[in-house]
Amino acid sequence: MRLLLLTLLAATAACGQQNEAPPASTANSLGSTQQSNATEWQTTPSGIRYRRISGAGTGPKPSQTDTVTIHYVGKLMDGTEFDSSFRAGEPVTMALPSLIPGWREGVPLMSVGDIYEFVIPPELGYGASEAGPIPANSTLHFTIGLIGIGGQG
């Protein structure tokens, strides 16, 4: 299910929704809610909002073609969790080229050891398509911890 939810769907249509604010609570299962290393929210030219909430930001960074090992939690903007590697009981290793455009663009901003929050607009997620519990045209909120690059954790 996890790979199904994160695999790029063939049809991703833009829906015209604007960048929304992340859920009110940024506490996550990736560690403490303490955010002393938190950076300010930034926005990429494509519309992904992101910030580092933990980590030094100085380690190796993956490319868009790498395989990465991560822990993550995915939520809808109302806070409904739709997927989590913690619920599955272990981190996952995935090839970035096979994932939604928002992950292909966002994860390479991270360094190994960092935890980031991402708000991904629908056109960089699943667009006008439903994906399991994710409604069409959904803005997605992910908290991602980058554990390793190249399948190494």
N, C-alpha and C positions, 0 to 999 in steps of 0.2 A: 504494500500500500504506500509506504514512504517513498519508494522510487517512482511509483505511479504519480504521486502527488507532485513530485519535484521534476519529473521528466518533462521536457519541453513539449507542449502540445502543438500540433501542426498549425492550428488556426488560432492566432492571437490577434484579436481586433481591438483597436483603440476605442475607448468608450467615452472620452471627454471628461472623466472625473478629474478634479484637481488633486494635488498632493494634500493628503489629510494629515492631521496631527496623529502621532502614535497614541496607543491606549494610555489612559491616565496613569496606570501603574506600570512602571518599568521594571519592577522586581521580576526576577526570572529564576529559572531552575539551573542556570549555568554558574551559580555562585552567589555570593553575598549581594545584598541590595546596596551595599556601600559603593558609591560611585566617585571616589576621590580622584580617580584617573579619568573620569568622564570628560569627553571633549564636547564642544558645542555641536548642535545639529548642523550638518552641511548638506548641500544638494548638488547632485551631479547634473550636467547639462541635459541628460535624458529624463531627470525627474526623480531619481532615487534619493531619498533622505537617509542619512546615516550618521552614526557617531560611535566612537570607541568608548565603551563603558569600563573596560578593564584591559590591562596589558600595557607594555611600554611602547608599542608601535614601531619597534626597531628591528625585529627579526626578519627572516626571509619571507618574501611575499610570493604567492602562487601566480602563475600566468593564467589566462583564460582557457588554456588548453591542458592544464594540469589536473591530476587527480588529487583530491584533498580528503583528509580525515577530520571530521567535525563532530561537535555536539550542537544541537539546535532545538529551538522551540518555534513553531509557526502558529500565529494567531490571526484571526480576523480583526478588523479595527474595533469591533465591539468587545474584544478580549476573549472571544471563544477560541480555545486551542483546537487546532485541526491536526497537528502532527508534532511529534517530539521524539528525539532519539533517546531521551531519558526514559520515556514510557516504554520504549523498546528494550531498554536495559543496557545499551552500549552505544558508543559513537559509531558513525557510519563513514564509509569511504566511498566517494562518488567522483566520477569524471565530470568536471565543470562543463565541457562542451555539450553534455546531454541534459543539462538543467535549464530552468527558466532563464530568460535573458537577464532578469534582475540579479540572479545569483552569479551569472557569468561576468557581469560588470562589477557587482559589489564585493564578492569574496576576494578578488585580487587587490582590493584596497587594504586588506588585513595583513598583519604579520603573524607568524606562528606565535601562539600564546595569547593573542588578543581575543577579546569578546566584543562584538559589535552588535548594534541594533540597526536594522534596515526597515524602512517603510518603502514598499515597492508598489508603484502604481499599476493598475490593471494591465495596461499595454505591455508591461515588462514582466507580468506574471502569467495569468491564464487568459487574459483578455475576455472576450465575450463567451468563452467556453466554461462550463461547469467542470470541476475536477473533484470528484468525490464530494466531501463535505464543503468544498469551497464554491460559493455561488459565483455565477458569471459576473464579470466586471468588478471583482473584489480587489480592493487595496489590501496588501498583505503586510503583516508585521512579523519580522523574524529576529530572534536573538541567536547569534551564531558564535560559537567558540572554535577557532581554528587550531587544531591539535597538530596537524602535520601536512606535509606536501608529498605527493608521489606515493600515497598509500602507506606512508610511514607515520606512526603516531608516537 
